[in-house]
Amino acid sequence: MKNAMTWWDHETDSIWSQPVGQAFRGPLLGTKLELLPFQLTTWSNWSEDHPETLVMINDVGRLSNSRQGFQPGFVLGLILEDQAKAYYYEDVEAVGVINDTLGETPIMVWAENNDIKAYIRQLGDQTLTFELQNGVLVDLETGSTWEVSRGLAVEGPLTGEGLQPIPSLSSFDWAFEDFYPQGEFYQPPADA
């Protein structure tokens, strides 16, 4: 198995690969877990948005491993069915929002202040194009403004509509390439 963290399933004695969520030894060999969307952020950003959050701390009594930013080579890997694509945090942060596709699916990736998120940018039959206007996320088709942390339209014709988050994982570029060799890396346009 490739170089990465593994989990041991005490109930079945199966061993699982953390990056792909698949059993590679034991009775559940080949079984793959469903990848879910998640929010990747720093503790300071999280606690600012969710001040009532409780956190489990290590035995030292502090958050010694809390991240304060993304390291070089960090990517957000997006996975939809058999499509995989990785985005370097610094590439997304440089422009704020990227309108792209993953296979045939229109997607949006946003990054700012050590937060990064990705959503499917289609509502029904309508594909939306996003841009930042004075620090506010707006879709160009309806002029609705969006709260990016929840993928929710908060003002305009689409108020109350929500975007579907994309199943994702965080890793370094070498690990993404190792576990998703068929995947690709987003390439910023030459004029960006």
C-alpha positions, 0 to 999 in steps of 0.5 A: 500500500502507498505511504499514508496513514492507515486505520485498523477496524477492530470489528472486522480486522480490516485495514483501511487506507486513510487517503482513499477510504478503502480497505486494503486488507481483511474481510472488507478488502476492496470496500470503499467508504463514502467521501463526504464534504468537509470544512478545512479552516484554521481553529481561529477562523472556526471559533470566530464563526462558531464561538460555542464550539467545544473541542477535545484537547490532548493530554498537554491541555492545549491545542498544540497541533492547531494549524495557523495556515496552509503549508506550501504544497498543500492541496484541496483534492476534489473527488466526484465519482471517478474524477479527481482534481487538486487545487493548491491553496495559494492558487485559489487564494490569489484570485479568490474564486475559481469557476471550473469543471470537474469532469462535466460538473461545473464547480466553484472553489473559493479561498481566503484567510486560511479557509478553502471551500468547494461547491457544485455551481449548478442549481437545477438547469442553471449554471452560476458563475461566481466572482468577488465584488468588494469582498462579497461573493456574487453570482453573475447570472442573478446578482445574488450574494452568497455566504461562502461558509455555508454555500447559501444565497443570502440576498437577491433572487436566489435567497435561501438557495444552497449550493451542494458541497463537493466531497474533498480531502486535504493532502500534500500534492505528492500524496494526492498524486500518489493516491489519485494518479488519474487525477489532475492539478488545476493550472491557473491561466497564463494571464492570471 
